[in-house]
Amino acid sequence: MQQLVLVALLASGWTVCSGSGDWCYHTQFICEHPCNAPEKWNHANHDCAGTNQSPINIITRKTLKDERLIPLQFKNYQQIFRSIIKNNGHSVQVGVPHISTVSGGGLPATYKAVQFHLHWGDNGGPGSEHTIDGEQYPMELHIVHMKSHYTDLTTALRDKEGVAVLGFFYEKSNSANRKYEPIINTLQRITATNSNTSLPSISLAQLIPPEQNLTSYYRYKGSLTTPGCTESVVWTLFENPIPLSAEQLKEFSTVQYHDGKPMIKNFRPVQSLNGRQVFRSAGAMFLVSLTLLVASLTMTMGLS
C-alpha cells in the first residue's frame, strides 16, 4: 500500500524529499536545498532529543512559587557600550562586553552578559520561542550570560548551570519605542548572512523594562534553543513585555537567510517538559491569580 501511495505521489507531480545537512527553521526548508528542520535537529546533534529541552510552554496554573525568586541584581546594565550587530544566518546578534552581570533571585552564581539575539515571526506575527498559556508573542529577546569565572561560552556549556539566559517578550504598541532605534536602523545594512555593521552606543538597560518592573518572572532548567541544544541553561523569563510598534516589528523580517529568503519565524517549536517543574517569583503570583480570576469571572458570566 505504501508503495502505491508513493507511486501516486510521484505520478501527480509531488516531490518526496527529506532533510539533510545543516540545521534550519521550517521557513528555510525546500527540497532543492534540504536541511534539518527542528523536528530533525537531533540528526545533526543528539542533544536536541534530550529531556530538558527549550523552549517550553509555561502553564501558569501549574507553576510553583519559589520564595528564593526575589528581584534579581543587575550590575552595569546601564553601562553604555559600542558593538557590532551581525546577521549570523539564523538571527541578529550583538556581542556584549563582559562587564554587565546578573545575580540573586535564586541564580546559583553571578553571571556576566556575553551577547543578545532575537527570535521573531513574520511581519510582526507570532514569533516568540517560549509561550505563556499557549500565547505566542511577536518576538523574544535572549540576553545570554555565563558564570563570571568562565572566559568563553564553550567552556561554560560544559557546566550544567554554566549559562543563564534572560528572556523577554515583546508586544505591539501604538507608538515606536525610540530606545530601539539604534538596532532597528541598522537592520537594512545586515540583510545578507554574515554581514555586520557598527551599532551606535547602547546599554542593556535601555532594551528591557525598568528594573522595578522585573519582579515577575518564571524559572526553569533547560537548554539552548538552537543546535547543539546543550542542556546547561538556567532560564529566567520575565512577564512584563517590551513595547514595539508594528512597523518596528516588521523591520526584523527584512533580514535574510543565506539563500536570500526573508528571515521569518526563526523560532523552535515548544518542547515537552518531561516532568520538569517551572517556578514563579512572588511577583508573578499576583498575575497568575489575576488570570485565574478573569477566567473564573468569564465562565460565571457565561453561565448566568
N, C-alpha and C positions, 0 to 999 in steps of 0.2 A: 504493500500500500504506500509506504514512504517513497519507494522508487517511482510509483505512478505520479505522486504529488510533485516530486522533483522534476520529472519529465514534463508535466503540465506547466509548471512554472517557467521552465526554460522555453517551452514552445510558445508561451504567451508573451515572451519578451522580458520576463523578470530576470534579474541578475542575482545569483546567490553569492554572497561574499561574507567573509568573516574578518574579525580584527587580527592584526599582526603588527609587529614592530613597536613603535614608540607609543606612549600613553597619550590620551587625548580626552576631550569632553565630547558629549553626544553631538553638539553642533558642528564638530570638526569632521566627524566620520563620513567618508564617502568611499564607495567601492573602488574607485580609481586609485585612491591613496589610503588604503585601510590602516587603521591604527586601533589600539586597545582602548575602547570606551570604558567608563567607570566600572561597569559590571565585570570587566575582564582585566582590571588593573593588576589582579593577582597573577596574571600571566607574566607580567614584567617584574613583579615583586611580590613574593608570597606573603609578606607582612600585610598587604592590603586585604587579605582574607582573615585577619586576626579578629579577636573577640572584643577588643577595646578600641574600635574604630570611630572616627569622627568624619563628618558632623552627625548630630543626632536631632531628633525632635524632642523638645522638652515639654512634657505634660505637667503643667504647673501643679495640678492637684496631687500628683504623685511625688513631688519634690519633698525633701525633708529639711526642716530648719536646722541650721548648724550655728550655735552660739559663737563659734570661733570666727564666723564670716562677718567680721566688723569692717568698717571702711578701710580700704587699702591705703597705704602710704606711698604717695608719688613724690619722687625726688628728681629735680632738674627737668621735669616735664615742661616747665616754662622756658627752658633754655632755647634760645634761637640758634639754628644751625643752617648751613647750606649743604646741599647734597645733589645727587644725580637721580633722576627718575628714569626708569627703564621699562621698556616693553620686553618682558622675558619670554614671550611666546605663549604664556598662559594667564598672565595678569600684568598689572603695572605695579612696580615695586620700587621702594625708596629705602636706601640704606640710612641707618641712623647711627650717629656717633655713640660710643658705648659710655655715655655719661648719665643717661636717664634711667632711673631704677624704680622698681615697684617691690613692695614688701608688705608684710602684715596680712590681715584678712584671711588667715589660715594657710597662707602660702608656706611651703616648707623651707624657703630660703629667700634671700634677696636676689632678684633677677634684673639684669640690665637689658635695655632695649637694643635690638640688632637691626631690625628692618620692619617695614609695614607694607602690606599689599591689600588688594581688594578683590571681591568677587561680586558679580552683578548679573542682571538679567538681560532682557532685550528692550532697548529704548525705554528704560525705567520700569519694565515689568518685573515680576518676581525674580529674585536673583540671589538672596542670601543663602548661605550654606546651612546654618542651623535654622530651625523653625521653632516657634513657640506655640504650643497647642495647635500645630498644623499650619500656622500662619507663616508664610514666607515673605520676608521684607524685600524691598527693591535692591538692596546692596548690603554688604557686610565688610567691615574693616577688621583686619587682623594685625595687631601690633605684637610682633614676635620678640620674646625675651629669652635669655639663657641665664643659668646660675652665674652669679657675678665672678666666680673664680675661674670660669672657663674662658678660653680665648677664641673658640670657634664653635659653630653650631654642630659640626660633625661630631666633635668630642662630646658636646652637651647631650646629643641624642643617644649616646650610649648609656646615659643615666636615666632611669625610669621616671625621674622627676626633673630632668635636666632642662626642660623647656617649659616656659609659661607663655600662653597666648591670651591676650586680652581681646575679646570680640565685641564689636559694636554694630548695632543695626542702624539702618537709615530709613527715613520716612519722607514722603513727598510733602513739600511745603509750598505755600503760595508765593514766597519770595526767595530770592537767591541767598545762599549762605556765603557772604563775602570772605569769610575765613578760608574758604576752599578755592578761592580764585587762583592762588599760586599753582595748585595742582591742575585744576580744570583748564587753565590757559596753556598748559604745556602738552596736553593730550594730542593736539593736532600735529605736534612735532615728533611724536613717538608712535605713529601708526604702524610702522613696519616692525616686525620681530627683530629683537636685539638692538633696536635703535634706542638712543638715550639722549637726554639733554639736561642742562643745568636747571635745578629747581631753586627759585628765589627763596630767601630766608623764611623759614617757618619754625614752628615749635610743635611738639606733640600735643601740648595742652590746647592749642587752637583748633585741633582736629576733632576733639572729643568734648562731651558735655562738661560743664563746670564740675569741679571735684565734689561739691556738695550734692550734686545730682548723680553721684556714682555709688550710692549706698545700697542700691537694689541690684543684686546680681545672682547668677547661678554658677555652681562649681561642679566639675566632674573630671575624671581621668579619661584621657582619650589619646588621639594620635594626630599626626599631620594629616591634612585633608587632600594631599597630593602624594603620589609615589615618591619615596618609598613607604609612606603611611606608617612611619615609625611610631610605636606606642609609648611615647616618652613625654607627653604633653599634659600639663595641668591647665585646664580650660577655665576661664572666667568670662562669662557672657553677661553684659550689662543690659538692663531692661530699658532704660531711657534711650530712645533713638536719637540720631543726629539728623537734623533737617537739611534737605537739599531740594532745590526746585526741580520740577520735571525736566526743564531744559538742561540743568546741570547733570542730572542722572543720565540723560540721553547721550551726553558727550562721551561717556565711557564706551558706548557702543561704536564709536568711530575708530577705536583702536582695532588692529587686525591681527589675526593669527598668521603663521608663517606662509600660508597659501594665499593670503590676501583676503580671506573671508572675514567678515566682521567678528570681532571677539565678543561674543554674546553668550549668556548662560554658562559662564565659566565656573560652575559650582558642581560639587559632588553631591549626589543624592544622599539623603539621610541614611544612617546605618543603624543596625539593631543595637539596643542597649546591652543585650546579653547578660541581664541581671545586675548591671551597674546601677548605683544609686546616684541621683542628681540632687545636690544640696542647694539650699537657697539661703541668702542672707536674711537677717531680721528685717531689713528694709523691704525685701521682696515679698515678705509675708503679707503685708498690707495689700499689695497689688493683687496677689493671688486671692485673698479674701474678697476683695472688691470684684474680681472677675466672677467668682462663685456667686456672690450676692446678686450681681446683674443677671447672671444666668438663671438664678432662682426666681427673681422677680419677673423675668421674661416668661418663664414657664407658668408662674402663678397667674399672670395677666392673661396668658393664652388660654388657661383653663377656666377663667372667670367669665 
